[in-house]
């Protein structure tokens, strides 16, 4: 979905849940990639705040 519809209004949630899903299967690198993309494109959203919290668990 992200590649096919890059500016969809649902992209914010898609990136967050993609990062969360990768975290849940212990794929840290891909999780970080998705969450960093979310933070770059949508830094002032609620999902960005959640992404920051999620990324803090990787340290």
Secondary structure, DSSP 8 states (H G I E B T S, - for coil): -TTTTTT-TTHHHHHHHHHHHHHHTT-HHHHHHHHHHHHHH-TTSHHHHHHHHHHHTT-
